[in-house]
Amino acid sequence: MAVLKARFGDGYEWAETRYVGDAVQLAQKSILNGAELIIIVGGDGTINEVVNGLFNENHQNPSCELGILNCGSGGGFAQSLGLPTKISEQLDVACQGISKPIDVGEVIFSDIQGRVCQRYFVNECQVGISAVVVSKVGTKHKRFGGTIAFGSAAISALIRSEAVQMKTSLDGYPSESGKLLGVTIANGRYCAGGMQLTPGASPSDGLFDVLHIREMNLWQRFLSFGKVYSGKHIFLKNFLLHQSKEIEIVAEPPVGVEADGELLGVTPCRIRVIPAAINVRF
C-alpha cells in the first residue's frame, strides 16, 4: 500500500478480496464509482473475477483500464501478455503503460444441477483433462509454485484420465468427432505454470486457438507432456490445432469445464470470442 500511495497519492482506493466472487463485486462497485484504472493484485482467478465484474449486459465500461500485478500460482495471462516478472516492473507498466484492447471469451455451460450458466474468461477455457488438473490443484500444492503444482496434477491426470466421446463444431461447422482427452480454447499462449498448449495464440487477434487432444496410450501421453512447455507437442499426430471464433462441445458422458484455472461446471458448452472487449496495460 505504501508503494501505491507513493505513486498515486490519495487518488486511489485499496480493496482486499475475502472470499470467492468478491473481486466481481469489488470491480462492479469500482465501475459505479467511476474508476478509470483497476490494478489487479493476484493471479488468473482474480483477474477472471474482475473481468466478470466489468461486464454488464455484455458491455464493458470503455473508460476503465486494467493493470496487473501478477502474484498468482499459474500466472498464464501475465505470461501471455509478456509482462515482466518483477512486481516493481509490473507496477511501472500498470501505472505508466499504454492500454491495448484485448479479446475476451464467453462460455455457456451447465452447472452440476444442470442449469445453464455464463462466464467470461481472458486466457483460456478447457474441457476434459485440464478440468481434472484444475480440480487436483489445491492450496497446498500451490505453495510450491505454479510449475510444480500444475505439473504434478497434470501427471496424475495423464495416468488416470480416460478419453471421452466428444463432438466439436467450429464456427458452426463439424470439426472433431471421436474419443478425446480434452479441448483447449485459448486466448493466450501460456497457462498452468508455463505450459504452451497453444504456442501461437494471441489475445488480440479476434480468434481462439483451439487444440483437440486425441486419445493416447500412456507412453504417448508422457512423451507429449515433455513437450507442452516448449509448444512442440503440436507437431505430434494426436494434437489438432485450429482457429475459430465460436466453438461448441458435446461429450458423453459430460466432462468438466474450466476457465482461467477455475473449475466452472460441465459440458455441453458453447464458447465465443468478444473482440477488443477490455483495455489492459501491458
C-alpha positions as CSV (number, residue, x, y, z in Angstrom):
1,M,0.0,0.0,0.0
2,A,2.9,2.3,0.7
3,V,4.1,1.8,-2.8
4,L,0.7,2.7,-4.3
5,K,0.4,5.8,-2.1
6,A,3.8,6.9,-3.4
7,R,2.6,6.5,-7.0
8,F,-1.0,7.9,-6.7
9,G,-1.0,10.0,-3.5
10,D,-4.5,9.9,-2.1
11,G,-6.0,9.3,-5.6
12,Y,-6.6,5.6,-5.1
13,E,-8.7,3.1,-3.1
14,W,-7.5,-0.2,-1.8
15,A,-9.8,-3.2,-1.5
16,E,-8.9,-6.8,-0.4
17,T,-10.8,-9.9,-1.5
18,R,-12.0,-12.2,1.3
19,Y,-14.0,-14.9,-0.5
20,V,-14.7,-16.5,-3.9
21,G,-16.6,-14.0,-6.1
22,D,-15.6,-11.0,-4.0
23,A,-13.5,-9.5,-6.8
24,V,-16.6,-9.5,-9.1
25,Q,-18.5,-7.3,-6.7
26,L,-15.5,-5.0,-6.0
27,A,-15.0,-4.4,-9.7
28,Q,-18.7,-3.6,-10.2
29,K,-18.5,-1.2,-7.3
30,S,-15.4,0.5,-8.7
31,I,-17.1,0.9,-12.1
32,L,-20.2,2.5,-10.4
33,N,-17.8,4.9,-8.5
34,G,-16.2,6.0,-11.8
35,A,-12.9,4.1,-11.6
36,E,-10.6,4.8,-14.6
37,L,-8.0,2.2,-13.7
38,I,-8.2,-1.1,-11.7
39,I,-4.9,-2.6,-10.7
40,I,-5.4,-6.3,-10.0
41,V,-3.0,-7.9,-7.5
42,G,-3.4,-11.6,-7.9
43,G,-3.4,-14.5,-10.4
44,D,-5.6,-15.7,-13.2
45,G,-8.5,-16.4,-10.9
46,T,-8.6,-12.9,-9.5
47,I,-8.2,-11.4,-13.0
48,N,-11.1,-13.6,-14.2
49,E,-13.3,-12.3,-11.4
50,V,-12.5,-8.7,-12.1
51,V,-13.2,-9.1,-15.8
52,N,-16.6,-10.7,-15.0
53,G,-17.3,-7.7,-12.8
54,L,-16.6,-5.3,-15.6
55,F,-19.3,-6.7,-17.9
56,N,-22.9,-5.5,-17.6
57,E,-25.3,-6.9,-20.2
58,N,-22.3,-7.7,-22.4
59,H,-20.9,-4.2,-22.4
60,Q,-17.7,-3.3,-20.6
61,N,-17.1,0.2,-19.2
62,P,-14.9,1.6,-22.0
63,S,-13.2,4.2,-19.8
64,C,-11.9,1.7,-17.2
65,E,-8.5,0.2,-17.9
66,L,-6.8,-2.8,-16.2
67,G,-3.3,-3.2,-14.8
68,I,-1.9,-6.4,-13.5
69,L,0.5,-7.2,-10.6
70,N,0.9,-11.0,-11.0
71,C,1.3,-12.9,-7.8
72,G,-0.7,-16.0,-8.6
73,S,0.5,-19.5,-8.9
74,G,-0.4,-20.1,-12.6
75,G,0.2,-16.6,-14.0
76,G,-0.7,-17.7,-17.5
77,F,-2.4,-14.4,-18.6
78,A,0.5,-12.3,-17.4
79,Q,2.9,-14.5,-19.3
80,S,0.7,-14.4,-22.4
81,L,0.8,-10.6,-22.3
82,G,4.6,-10.6,-21.9
83,L,4.6,-8.7,-18.6
84,P,7.9,-8.5,-16.8
85,T,8.4,-11.0,-13.9
86,K,9.4,-8.4,-11.3
87,I,6.5,-6.8,-9.4
88,S,8.2,-3.4,-9.4
89,E,8.4,-3.5,-13.2
90,Q,4.8,-4.7,-13.5
91,L,3.8,-1.7,-11.4
92,D,5.6,0.6,-13.8
93,V,3.6,-0.9,-16.7
94,A,0.4,-0.7,-14.7
95,C,0.9,2.9,-13.8
96,Q,2.6,4.3,-17.0
97,G,1.9,1.7,-19.7
98,I,-0.3,2.3,-22.7
99,S,-3.5,0.3,-22.6
100,K,-4.4,-2.0,-25.5
101,P,-7.6,-3.8,-26.4
102,I,-7.8,-7.4,-25.5
103,D,-10.3,-10.1,-26.6
104,V,-12.5,-11.8,-24.0
105,G,-14.1,-15.2,-24.2
106,E,-17.7,-16.0,-23.2
107,V,-18.5,-19.6,-22.2
108,I,-22.0,-21.0,-21.7
109,F,-22.0,-24.3,-19.7
110,S,-24.0,-26.4,-17.3
111,D,-23.6,-26.4,-13.6
112,I,-23.8,-29.7,-11.6
113,Q,-27.6,-29.1,-11.2
114,G,-28.0,-28.9,-15.0
115,R,-28.7,-25.2,-15.0
116,V,-27.3,-23.1,-17.9
117,C,-24.6,-20.7,-16.7
118,Q,-22.5,-18.0,-18.3
119,R,-18.9,-16.9,-17.6
120,Y,-16.3,-14.7,-19.2
121,F,-12.6,-15.5,-19.4
122,V,-9.4,-13.8,-20.6
123,N,-6.7,-16.5,-21.1
124,E,-8.1,-20.0,-21.7
125,C,-11.1,-22.3,-21.4
126,Q,-10.7,-26.0,-21.4
127,V,-12.8,-29.2,-21.2
128,G,-11.8,-32.7,-20.2
129,I,-8.4,-33.5,-18.8
130,S,-7.5,-29.9,-18.0
131,A,-10.6,-29.6,-15.8
132,V,-9.4,-32.7,-14.0
133,V,-6.0,-31.0,-13.5
134,V,-7.6,-27.8,-12.0
135,S,-9.7,-29.9,-9.6
136,K,-6.5,-31.6,-8.4
137,V,-4.6,-28.3,-7.8
138,G,-5.3,-27.2,-4.2
139,T,-4.0,-24.5,-2.0
140,K,-1.3,-26.9,-0.5
141,H,0.1,-27.7,-4.0
142,K,0.1,-24.0,-5.0
143,R,2.5,-23.2,-2.1
144,F,5.2,-24.9,-4.2
145,G,4.7,-22.7,-7.2
146,G,2.6,-22.9,-10.4
147,T,5.0,-25.1,-12.4
148,I,5.2,-27.8,-9.7
149,A,1.5,-27.5,-8.7
150,F,0.1,-27.8,-12.2
151,G,2.8,-30.1,-13.4
152,S,2.3,-32.7,-10.7
153,A,-1.5,-32.5,-11.1
154,A,-1.1,-32.9,-14.9
155,I,1.0,-36.1,-14.4
156,S,-1.7,-37.5,-12.2
157,A,-4.4,-36.7,-14.7
158,L,-2.4,-38.2,-17.5
159,I,-2.2,-41.5,-15.7
160,R,-5.8,-41.7,-14.6
161,S,-7.9,-39.8,-17.2
162,E,-9.9,-41.7,-19.9
163,A,-10.7,-40.3,-23.3
164,V,-14.4,-39.5,-23.8
165,Q,-16.6,-39.4,-26.9
166,M,-16.9,-35.8,-27.9
167,K,-18.3,-33.8,-30.8
168,T,-17.0,-30.3,-31.6
169,S,-18.0,-27.7,-34.1
170,L,-16.0,-24.6,-35.1
171,D,-17.9,-21.6,-36.4
172,G,-21.0,-23.8,-37.0
173,Y,-19.1,-26.5,-38.9
174,P,-18.5,-30.0,-37.6
175,S,-14.9,-30.5,-36.5
176,E,-13.8,-33.5,-34.4
177,S,-16.0,-36.4,-33.5
178,G,-14.4,-39.3,-31.6
179,K,-12.6,-40.0,-28.4
180,L,-10.8,-37.0,-27.0
181,L,-8.9,-36.4,-23.8
182,G,-9.8,-32.7,-23.9
183,V,-10.1,-29.5,-25.9
184,T,-8.3,-26.2,-25.2
185,I,-9.8,-23.0,-26.3
186,A,-7.1,-20.4,-25.9
187,N,-7.0,-16.6,-26.0
188,G,-3.4,-16.6,-24.6
189,R,-0.3,-18.5,-25.2
190,Y,0.6,-19.7,-21.7
191,C,-1.3,-21.4,-18.9
192,A,-0.8,-23.7,-15.9
193,G,2.6,-22.5,-14.7
194,G,4.3,-22.1,-18.1
195,M,2.7,-24.7,-20.4
196,Q,2.3,-23.6,-24.0
197,L,-0.6,-25.7,-25.1
198,T,-1.3,-23.2,-27.9
199,P,2.0,-21.5,-28.7
200,G,0.7,-19.3,-31.4
201,A,-2.3,-17.9,-29.6
202,S,-2.8,-14.1,-29.4
203,P,-5.2,-12.3,-27.1
204,S,-5.8,-9.5,-29.6
205,D,-6.4,-11.2,-33.0
206,G,-10.2,-11.8,-32.6
207,L,-9.7,-15.6,-32.8
208,F,-9.3,-18.5,-30.4
209,D,-6.6,-21.1,-30.9
210,V,-8.4,-24.5,-30.5
211,L,-6.4,-27.6,-29.6
212,H,-8.0,-31.0,-29.8
213,I,-6.2,-33.6,-27.7
214,R,-7.0,-37.1,-29.1
215,E,-6.8,-40.4,-27.2
216,M,-3.3,-41.6,-26.5
217,N,-1.7,-44.6,-24.8
218,L,0.3,-44.0,-21.6
219,W,3.7,-43.8,-23.4
220,Q,2.3,-41.2,-25.9
221,R,0.9,-39.2,-23.0
222,F,4.2,-38.9,-21.2
223,L,6.0,-38.1,-24.4
224,S,3.7,-35.3,-25.2
225,F,3.8,-33.9,-21.7
226,G,7.5,-33.4,-22.0
227,K,6.8,-31.1,-25.0
228,V,4.0,-28.9,-23.7
229,Y,6.3,-26.4,-22.0
230,S,8.1,-25.7,-25.3
231,G,5.0,-26.0,-27.5
232,K,6.5,-28.7,-29.7
233,H,3.6,-31.1,-28.8
234,I,1.6,-29.6,-31.6
235,F,3.7,-31.4,-34.2
236,L,2.6,-34.8,-32.7
237,K,-0.2,-36.6,-34.6
238,N,-2.6,-36.8,-31.6
239,F,-2.9,-33.0,-31.4
240,L,-5.0,-30.9,-33.9
241,L,-4.8,-27.1,-33.8
242,H,-7.4,-24.8,-35.4
243,Q,-8.5,-21.2,-35.1
244,S,-12.1,-20.2,-34.6
245,K,-14.4,-17.5,-33.3
246,E,-17.0,-19.9,-31.8
247,I,-16.8,-23.5,-30.5
248,E,-19.5,-25.9,-29.4
249,I,-18.6,-29.1,-27.5
250,V,-20.8,-32.0,-26.5
251,A,-19.4,-35.0,-24.6
252,E,-20.9,-38.3,-23.5
253,P,-20.6,-38.6,-20.6
254,P,-20.4,-34.9,-19.7
255,V,-16.9,-33.7,-18.8
256,G,-15.6,-30.8,-16.7
257,V,-15.2,-27.2,-18.0
258,E,-12.7,-24.8,-16.5
259,A,-11.7,-21.2,-17.4
260,D,-8.6,-19.3,-16.3
261,G,-7.7,-22.1,-13.9
262,E,-11.1,-22.2,-12.1
263,L,-13.5,-25.1,-12.3
264,L,-16.9,-24.0,-13.7
265,G,-19.2,-26.9,-14.5
266,V,-19.7,-29.5,-17.2
267,T,-20.5,-29.9,-20.9
268,P,-22.3,-29.2,-23.2
269,C,-20.7,-25.8,-23.6
270,R,-20.5,-23.0,-26.2
271,I,-17.6,-20.6,-26.3
272,R,-17.4,-17.4,-28.4
273,V,-14.8,-14.6,-28.7
274,I,-15.7,-11.0,-28.0
275,P,-13.1,-9.0,-29.9
276,A,-11.3,-6.0,-28.2
277,A,-13.6,-6.2,-25.2
278,I,-11.3,-4.8,-22.5
279,N,-8.4,-2.5,-22.2
280,V,-5.3,-3.8,-20.5
281,R,-1.9,-2.1,-19.8
282,F,1.0,-4.2,-21.0
